[in-house]
Amino acid sequence: MKSVSQKQKKTKKKKSAYRVRNWHDYSESLVKRGSLTLWLDSEATESWFASPDKEKKKEGRPFIYSDAAIETILTVGSVYHLPLRALEGFLQSITALLDSKTMRIPDYSTYSRRSKDLLIQIRKKKIKEDEDIHVVVDSSGVKVYGEGEWKVRQHGYSKRRTWKKIRIAINEKGEIVATEVTGNNTHDAEAIAPLFNQVKERIASFAGDGAYDKASVYEACRARGIPSILIPPQKNAKIWRHGNSKASSSQG
């Protein structure tokens, strides 16, 4: 046995090593990895301070900095994983390098307090009326409440454990166009019609996994007028309608 294993080791091919040919470009690429590029939106810089007409408080002193400024500051902190005090110093050094006299960085306690009531609006590109979208749907389980690991290990799972299913439909740009939350006893195919009702644009194609290979899904796609359906058949799939049938061919 030893002699066989030694022969296998000898006959095993060595993995070809990657050799760098252009050392100058390789060195420059390593240097660029440490470069810092920070781009601020003109909308955020122009509206850095709060407008008395648009952003008012019911009580107390009015805001000095706009919601766009607080959102920009918190975004920078999230990208670079900086705590609030370090974030204040980081942005002060950036404004010093930019030699900006108009932009002032608020105290860390300001955007810490403002972040609690900050309403962030996710900007979504407006789709034209005559533009079609491609929809992909998938589902996942969400635990409502659970039990500790120690109790499960000692006594096992109880019968009262429950969870929900959330289904998300996205377009080709990765934007969420519809969501549907149901109980765990609802099949994925039953949630397709409610998802389609939330989409106002014309759907050019629909894609999903094998769980959506149901007749009700194809009927919902036919009712919506979707010309292309991309659903892989299940392992135990059977032919619903033969090709020599007099009825209209199935869509998909």
C-alpha positions as semicolon CSV with decimal commas, in nm:
position;residue;x (nm);y (nm);z (nm)
1;M;0,000;0,000;0,000
2;K;0,283;0,235;0,079
3;S;0,452;0,176;-0,254
4;V;0,125;0,249;-0,440
5;S;0,069;0,576;-0,256
6;Q;0,428;0,680;-0,323
7;K;0,382;0,613;-0,695
8;Q;0,065;0,823;-0,698
9;K;0,252;1,109;-0,535
10;K;0,527;1,088;-0,795
11;T;0,290;1,076;-1,091
12;K;0,075;1,364;-0,964
13;K;0,109;1,668;-1,186
14;K;0,225;1,988;-1,030
15;K;0,003;2,292;-1,060
16;S;0,149;2,544;-1,299
17;A;0,258;2,856;-1,113
18;Y;0,149;3,199;-1,232
19;R;0,445;3,401;-1,345
20;V;0,438;3,777;-1,362
21;R;0,574;3,903;-1,691
22;N;0,518;4,276;-1,668
23;W;0,656;4,375;-1,328
24;H;0,598;4,746;-1,383
25;D;0,221;4,712;-1,435
26;Y;0,198;4,462;-1,151
27;S;0,375;4,699;-0,914
28;E;0,154;4,990;-1,019
29;S;-0,160;4,783;-0,956
30;L;-0,043;4,705;-0,601
31;V;0,019;5,074;-0,538
32;K;-0,328;5,171;-0,664
33;R;-0,489;4,937;-0,412
34;G;-0,403;5,183;-0,138
35;S;-0,527;5,493;-0,318
36;L;-0,825;5,678;-0,170
37;T;-1,103;5,798;-0,397
38;L;-1,392;5,989;-0,240
39;W;-1,666;6,133;-0,458
40;L;-1,940;6,354;-0,315
41;D;-2,264;6,406;-0,498
42;S;-2,322;6,767;-0,606
43;E;-2,676;6,745;-0,468
44;A;-2,537;6,670;-0,123
45;T;-2,275;6,946;-0,128
46;E;-2,510;7,213;-0,264
47;S;-2,778;7,133;-0,008
48;W;-2,543;7,076;0,285
49;F;-2,728;7,313;0,516
50;A;-3,095;7,274;0,600
51;S;-3,356;7,487;0,430
52;P;-3,595;7,654;0,677
53;D;-3,889;7,603;0,443
54;K;-3,841;7,230;0,372
55;E;-3,692;7,094;0,694
56;K;-3,866;7,227;1,002
57;K;-3,898;7,100;1,355
58;K;-4,215;7,116;1,557
59;E;-4,031;7,229;1,868
60;G;-3,686;7,362;1,952
61;R;-3,413;7,511;1,741
62;P;-3,432;7,439;1,364
63;F;-3,186;7,204;1,199
64;I;-2,854;7,344;1,079
65;Y;-2,759;7,056;0,850
66;S;-2,990;6,900;0,594
67;D;-3,099;6,538;0,581
68;A;-2,883;6,492;0,270
69;A;-2,574;6,597;0,466
70;I;-2,649;6,358;0,752
71;E;-2,718;6,077;0,504
72;T;-2,389;6,146;0,324
73;I;-2,192;6,142;0,649
74;L;-2,348;5,817;0,766
75;T;-2,288;5,659;0,425
76;V;-1,916;5,741;0,442
77;G;-1,901;5,595;0,792
78;S;-2,073;5,276;0,678
79;V;-1,844;5,229;0,379
80;Y;-1,520;5,279;0,572
81;H;-1,646;5,115;0,896
82;L;-1,565;5,415;1,112
83;P;-1,708;5,489;1,458
84;L;-1,878;5,825;1,506
85;R;-1,584;6,014;1,657
86;A;-1,337;5,877;1,401
87;L;-1,586;5,960;1,127
88;E;-1,592;6,324;1,238
89;G;-1,213;6,346;1,224
90;F;-1,200;6,167;0,888
91;L;-1,444;6,409;0,724
92;Q;-1,272;6,712;0,878
93;S;-0,944;6,602;0,722
94;I;-1,118;6,552;0,385
95;T;-1,266;6,902;0,389
96;A;-0,926;7,041;0,488
97;L;-0,765;6,873;0,186
98;L;-1,043;7,001;-0,038
99;D;-0,995;7,350;0,107
100;S;-1,371;7,383;0,125
101;K;-1,485;7,688;0,322
102;T;-1,856;7,628;0,272
103;M;-1,882;7,271;0,402
104;R;-1,869;7,228;0,777
105;I;-1,868;6,891;0,950
106;P;-2,115;6,861;1,238
107;D;-2,030;6,718;1,575
108;Y;-2,055;6,340;1,606
109;S;-2,341;6,374;1,853
110;T;-2,542;6,563;1,590
111;Y;-2,558;6,287;1,329
112;S;-2,588;6,028;1,605
113;R;-2,904;6,202;1,724
114;R;-3,035;6,280;1,376
115;S;-2,988;5,922;1,253
116;K;-3,274;5,800;1,474
117;D;-3,540;6,004;1,293
118;L;-3,373;6,026;0,951
119;L;-3,598;5,917;0,666
120;I;-3,380;5,774;0,390
121;Q;-3,544;5,757;0,050
122;I;-3,391;5,500;-0,184
123;R;-3,368;5,659;-0,526
124;K;-3,515;5,440;-0,795
125;K;-3,476;5,497;-1,165
126;K;-3,810;5,573;-1,324
127;I;-3,911;5,318;-1,583
128;K;-4,069;5,445;-1,903
129;E;-4,426;5,350;-1,984
130;D;-4,330;5,160;-2,300
131;E;-4,035;4,983;-2,135
132;D;-4,062;4,616;-2,039
133;I;-3,898;4,459;-1,735
134;H;-3,770;4,110;-1,660
135;V;-3,882;3,968;-1,325
136;V;-3,706;3,704;-1,112
137;V;-3,881;3,562;-0,803
138;D;-3,733;3,368;-0,513
139;S;-3,843;3,286;-0,160
140;S;-3,683;3,237;0,179
141;G;-3,792;3,140;0,528
142;V;-3,799;3,394;0,811
143;K;-3,810;3,277;1,172
144;V;-4,074;3,458;1,378
145;Y;-3,965;3,336;1,718
146;G;-3,742;3,055;1,827
147;E;-3,592;2,883;2,124
148;G;-3,250;2,879;2,277
149;E;-2,992;2,631;2,159
150;W;-2,959;2,480;2,507
151;K;-3,330;2,397;2,530
152;V;-3,333;2,249;2,181
153;R;-3,030;2,036;2,263
154;Q;-3,181;1,911;2,589
155;H;-3,549;1,871;2,502
156;G;-3,571;1,903;2,124
157;Y;-3,789;2,132;1,919
158;S;-4,139;2,209;2,039
159;K;-4,451;2,199;1,825
160;R;-4,515;2,572;1,860
161;R;-4,217;2,682;1,656
162;T;-4,332;2,880;1,354
163;W;-4,186;3,077;1,067
164;K;-4,294;3,289;0,772
165;K;-4,208;3,281;0,406
166;I;-4,107;3,595;0,222
167;R;-4,102;3,614;-0,157
168;I;-3,917;3,890;-0,337
169;A;-3,945;3,983;-0,703
170;I;-3,661;4,183;-0,859
171;N;-3,600;4,319;-1,206
172;E;-3,289;4,290;-1,422
173;K;-3,134;4,591;-1,244
174;G;-3,158;4,426;-0,902
175;E;-3,439;4,654;-0,781
176;I;-3,719;4,506;-0,570
177;V;-4,049;4,543;-0,754
178;A;-4,277;4,331;-0,531
179;T;-4,279;4,143;-0,200
180;E;-4,521;3,900;-0,043
181;V;-4,514;3,752;0,310
182;T;-4,727;3,449;0,395
183;G;-4,739;3,165;0,642
184;N;-4,528;2,855;0,607
185;N;-4,828;2,657;0,482
186;T;-4,862;2,868;0,164
187;H;-4,698;2,729;-0,146
188;D;-4,471;2,951;-0,354
189;A;-4,696;2,915;-0,657
190;E;-4,992;3,063;-0,468
191;A;-4,807;3,393;-0,415
192;I;-4,732;3,462;-0,782
193;A;-5,064;3,632;-0,859
194;P;-5,035;3,876;-0,562
195;L;-4,679;3,954;-0,670
196;F;-4,786;4,029;-1,026
197;N;-5,060;4,261;-0,898
198;Q;-4,793;4,481;-0,736
199;V;-4,596;4,522;-1,062
200;K;-4,736;4,805;-1,274
201;E;-4,491;4,775;-1,563
202;R;-4,519;4,529;-1,847
203;I;-4,334;4,204;-1,774
204;A;-4,132;4,073;-2,067
205;S;-4,014;3,754;-1,897
206;F;-4,053;3,569;-1,569
207;A;-3,792;3,341;-1,409
208;G;-3,807;3,121;-1,101
209;D;-3,681;2,791;-0,965
210;G;-3,848;2,451;-0,984
211;A;-4,093;2,533;-0,704
212;Y;-4,285;2,752;-0,951
213;D;-4,330;2,471;-1,203
214;K;-4,703;2,463;-1,139
215;A;-5,005;2,502;-1,362
216;S;-5,132;2,795;-1,154
217;V;-4,808;2,986;-1,221
218;Y;-4,837;2,939;-1,597
219;E;-5,200;3,049;-1,581
220;A;-5,103;3,364;-1,389
221;C;-4,833;3,438;-1,650
222;R;-5,081;3,382;-1,931
223;A;-5,334;3,615;-1,766
224;R;-5,063;3,881;-1,731
225;G;-4,954;3,837;-2,094
226;I;-4,594;3,736;-2,020
227;P;-4,442;3,599;-2,343
228;S;-4,133;3,428;-2,197
229;I;-4,129;3,199;-1,891
230;L;-3,802;3,050;-1,759
231;I;-3,880;2,779;-1,502
232;P;-3,677;2,456;-1,485
233;P;-3,892;2,141;-1,452
234;Q;-3,881;1,942;-1,132
235;K;-3,719;1,599;-1,110
236;N;-4,056;1,427;-1,084
237;A;-4,217;1,644;-1,355
238;K;-4,477;1,484;-1,581
239;I;-4,619;1,596;-1,915
240;W;-4,941;1,792;-1,865
241;R;-5,043;1,804;-2,226
242;H;-4,901;1,611;-2,521
243;G;-4,794;1,785;-2,838
244;N;-5,057;1,611;-3,049
245;S;-5,341;1,745;-2,837
246;K;-5,606;1,959;-3,005
247;A;-5,595;2,214;-2,722
248;S;-5,367;2,519;-2,732
249;S;-5,004;2,456;-2,644
250;S;-4,885;2,526;-2,292
251;Q;-4,693;2,845;-2,234
252;G;-4,335;2,824;-2,116
